[in-house]
Amino acid sequence: MDTRLRDPYRAQCRSRGVLDRIGDRWTILIIGAMADGEPVRFTDLLHAIEGISQKMLTKNLRALERDGVVIRTVYPSAPVRIEYRLSNLGTSLLEPLKALRQWAIDHLDDVVLARRAHDVSNGDAAGPSSDQAPVR
């Protein structure tokens, strides 16, 4: 196989889509909300992930299920009960995401200082909502 097809920095690379999914803002939060391994209901995820809409949660859960990261189980009851949990593949993402989370915690002050310095040097002393990441 052509090695260029394995380089995730190239748009035509097959692994690029996997990295795009894993690096998505909501994917990281959804996986984090499911990290304890217990099955979770849609409404519980919706409440656990501040700022996510029903539509966005549905879209991402479907994509994660398609990718084999999340398992969706439907229980035939009245009303129908649906639960989600991480698959083995999804569980294998917990360690890398834990490292990423820890990096964010460890370097938060550095990032805040860098943002402030950047904003001041560009004449925008207030910056975009000052110390928070921009909202997408």
N, C-alpha and C positions, 0 to 999 in steps of 0.2 A: 504494500500500500504506500502511496505517495506520502512522505512525512509531512508535507504541507497540509494534508487533510487531517493530521493529528494536532496541529498547532492551533490552540483555542483562540489565539489572537487574530486568526484569519476568519473572515465571515463564512467561508464555505466549509469550515471544519465541523465535523459531526459532534465533537464534544462541546462546541461553543454553545449550543442550545442547552446542554446540561448545566454549564456554568451560568448561563443567563437565568435559568430556573432557580438554581441554588442561591445565586446572588441577588435575587429579587427581594425587594423590601419586605413584602408580605410573607414570602416563603420562610425566611429566617424567623419571623415572629410566630408563624403557624407551627413550625417544627419546635420552636422553643416552648410554645404553649402545650405541646403534646409530649414534652420530654420525660414526664414521669412514667410513661409507658401504659398508663391506664386509658381505656377507651373514653372518648369525650364526645359529647353531643354538640351539634352545630351551634346552638344557642350559647352553650358554655364557652366555645371558642370565640364567638362574637363578642361576648362580654369580657373575655380575657385579653383580647387584642384591641387595645384602645385605638380608635380612629379608623378601623376597617369597616367597610360597608358590607351588607349582606351580599350584594352582587359581587364584590371583589373577593370575599371569602369563598363564595360558591365557585367562582372562576378558578381560584387558586387551588382549592381542594380537588376540583376535577382534574386540573393539570397534574397535581401531585399524585393523585390516584393513577392517572394514565402513565406517569413515569415510574410507578411502582414504589413510591416513597410512602404513600398513605394507603391504608386499607379501609374501605368503607363497608360497613356491615348493616344490612337492613333487617329489622326484626318485624315480622308480620303481626302487628298488634293494632289495636284501635285506640288512639291514632298510631300510625306507623312510627316506629322508633328507629333512628339512624344514628350509628356511632362511628367515630373515626379513631384510628390509632396508627402509630408509625409501624411500618413494615420493618423487617430486618434491614433492608436497604436504607430506610429512613432513620432507623436507630444508628446506623453506621455514620450518619452525618452529625450526630450529637457531639462527638469529640472535636471535630474541626470547628463546629459552630461555637462550642464552649471556648475554644482558644481565641476565636474571633471576638467573642463577647468580652473575654478577659482583656484582650488587647485594647478594645474600646474603653473599658473601665480604666486600665492602667495609663492610657494616653489621652484621656479626656482633657485634662488641664493643658497639655501641650497643643492639642487641636484648638481649644478655645483661645489660647494665646496667639497661635498662628492666624486664626481668623481675625482676631482683633487687629493684629499687626497688618494684615493684608487690607482690611477695611480702612484703616487709618491711612495707609500708603496710597490707597485709591480714592481718598477723599470722602469716604462713607463711614464716618466714625460710629454710626449706630449699627451698620451692618444689617443683614437680613435676619431679623428677630434675634439679634446679637449672638447668644451662645448656643443656639440650637441649630441642628441640621436643617437645611431647607426642606420644606414639605413638597413632595411630588404630587 
